[in-house]
Structures are given as C-alpha cells and as structure tokens.
Amino acid sequence: MDGALAIVYVVIILGLAFEFVNGFHDAANAIATVVATRVLSPRAAVLMAGSLNFLGALSGTAVATTLGKGIVDPLAISQTTVAIALVSAIAWDLLTWYYGLPTSSSHALVFSVLGAAVATAGFKAVIWSGTSKTLLGIVYSPLLGLLFGAFLMLAIYWLFRDIRASVVSAFFGRAQLVSSAYMAFSHGGNDGQKTMGIISLALFSAGLLGSEFHVPLWVMIGAAAAMGLGTAMGGWRIIRTMGRRLVRLAPVNGFAAETAAGTVIEIATRFGIPISTTHAISSAILGVGATRGTKSVRWQVAGNILMAWVLTIPCCFALGYLLTSLVRMLVDAGVAIPGVG
C-alpha cells in the first residue's frame, strides 16, 4: 500500500476514534441536566442523546467546511500533520475525562490542528479568517449561554409566578424531554461536523476529493455514527460534575439551561462557527443557577472548569506542535515516516 494512502487510513481511524471519545467525553453536554433532575434514567438518556447526536451530525456541513478548509491551508500540510493533531486532541480529551473536567473537545481539536500545522509549515499555514471565527466563538458562546440561561429562567419565573410549584414541576418534567432532545441534536450538529471536516481535510490534501473541497456522505455517516455510539457509552465522571456538582437542578432549571445552550449552539452551527458545546451548556447552567442567588452555584467547581477551559487552548496547541516537531526530528534523523517530508 502506498505510504501516503496508508496515512490517510490512519487519519480516518483516528478521526473516528476522536469522534467516539468526543461522544462519551461530551455526553454530559446533552444529558447531564436531564439525568440530574431525574426526568430520565441514565440509560434512557444516553440512548436518546446518542440517537439525536447521530441525526444532528447529519444536519449540515457548514462547521465541517470551516474546519476542513477554513482553519489551516490544506495544501500547506500533510496527512501526518492531521494524524498528529488528532492524537493530541484524543490525549487531551482522555486526560480531562479521567479527572472529570468538562473541557472543550472542539477547542482541543482546533488548537491541536493549529499547533501541528504551525510546526509543519509555520504560521503561513494558518488561515486567520477562519481562526478568528473560532476565537469569536470562544468568547461569545459562554457569554451568550450565561445571559440567555439567566434571561430564560427569569422569564419562566415570571410567567409561572401564580401557578403551584407541583404543577410547574410536573409540566417541566415533561418539557425537559423536549429540551434535552433539542440539546442533543444541536450538540451533534456542531461537534459531529468537526471530525467530518478534519477527515475531509486529510482526504483533500491527499488529492482524493478532486479539485473542490467537500464532505463525502460516507464521512458524514461514519463520524455521526462514532459520535452517537460514544455518547451512548456515556461519560459518567463529567455527567456527575455538570449535572450534580455545579448547581442543584430542578426540571424547570434543566429545561431553561438546555434550551438556552441548544439555541446558542444551533445558531453557531448554521453560521459554520465551531463553538464549544461544553462552554455553552456549562455557562447556561451557571446563568440559570445564579438566578437563585450566588450561593446556589458551587463556585469552586465552576473555577476548576474555567481553569480547564483556559488551559485547553495553549496545552493543545503546544502538544500538537511538540508532537509534530518530534516526528520531524525523527525524520531528520533518518527514520522513514509516511507523509512527512
């Protein structure tokens, strides 16, 4: 088998592995609140989320296109660059999953790709327009999630102010089934497309997509299936942090948080902005919790999450850069590695 083609197969396998890890790492994004409020059992919640993650991932390719040709120049990097970036992102996801930290798989992937690309071809490989779009998502998605979560919760309090608490609880217990499904679908739509874009990037840079970048149907289905399966496996460490340790939630709170986060994610997806679904739901939960008073939020846990968010960007950029540099050093020392010149 040709060496360059072999490395493309490696990228596809690593991409699907990342999407699987992304699914169980970010399962909390879709189901933490519905599990914490006991509206659904954990088993029913992960099956629902896995199915809707799959459908959401097939709902478009705008984010995949941004990741595939809008972050780095496909002609300036090799398939090995993409493979190393995926190894970096997977390693970070597994490390933060082990410690139960709901970090951003999206930012782990994007900045691993950037670090690997810079190590391969310098900063000329970076497409700043697409990178700035991602950076805007980093800033605005948690802010909008926080504000919209708080606004929606206050609106619900006002609209239902004269209705008995038992009636409100029963109503939102059913309504949260809809909001959690919405969150799972939107999560799949944004996160599922990222790996599609990365696999398509490798295929395009290898000349396997012709002259025009596009996302093949089989890539869409494969990535969607991997994410759905990963979500169905669950990510219980992070679910516990998100759904039980950050803020104590009732069904009405879960509904507000999921609706707010799902809307922020869905809007970003349609504009092709690869945001962090973790940031969106975490900040929405904080916004909802803060409407009950600052003491309702466990700020030490929130601080640990914020620290993990901040560390993801430099750590994944550095990891992608260092791993790529190491591979290039091995090549310079005479070790033959396909796809690296």
C-alpha positions, 0 to 999 in steps of 0.5 A: 500500500502506498505510504501516503494512502496508508496515512490517510487510513490512519487519519480516518481511524483516528478521526473516528476514534476522536469522534467516539471519545468526543461522544462519551467525553461530551455526553454530559453536554446533552444529558447531564441536566436531564439525568440530574433532575431525574426526568430520565434514567441514565440509560434512557438518556444516553440512548436518546442523546446518542440517537439525536447526536447521530441525526444532528451530525447529519444536519449540515456541513457548514462547521465541517467546511470551516474546519476542513478548509477554513482553519489551516491551508490544506495544501500547506500540510500533510496527512501526518500533520492531521494524524498528529493533531488528532492524537493530541486532541484524543490525549487531551480529551482522555486526560480531562475525562479521567479527572472529570473536567468538562473541557472543550473537545472542539477547542482541543481539536482546533488548537491541536490542528493549529499547533501541528500545522504551525510546526509543519509549515509555520504560521503561513499555514494558518488561515486567520479568517477562519481562526478568528471565527473560532476565537469569536466563538470562544468568547461569545458562546459562554457569554451568550449561554450565561445571559440567555440561561439567566434571561430564560429562567427569569422569564419562566419565573415570571410567567409561572409566578401564580401557578403551584410549584407541583404543577410547574414541576410536573409540566417541566418534567415533561418539557425537559424531554423536549429540551434535552432532545433539542440539546442533543441534536444541536450538540451533534450538529456542531461537534459531529461536523468537526471530525467530518471536516478534519477527515475531509481535510486529510482526504483533500490534501491527499488529492482524493476529493478532486479539485473542490473541497467537500464532505463525502456522505460516507464521512458524514455517516461514519463520524455521526455514527462514532459520535452517537455510539460514544455518547451512548457509552456515556461519560459518567465522571463529567455527567456527575460534575455538570449535572450534580456538582455545579448547581442543584437542578430542578426540571424547570432549571434543566429545561431553561439551561438546555434550551438556552445552550441548544439555541446558542449552539444551533445558531453557531452551527448554521453560521459554520462557527465551531463553538464549544458545546461544553462552554455553552451548556456549562455557562447556561447552567451557571446563568440559570443557577445564579438566578437563585442567588450566588450561593446556589452555584458551587463556585469552586467547581465552576473555577476548576472548569474555567481553569480547564477551559483556559488551559485547553487552548495553549496545552493543545496547541503546544502538544500538537506542535511538540508532537509534530516537531518530534516526528520531524526530528525523527525524520531528520534523523533518518527514520522513514515516516509516511507523509512527512517530508 
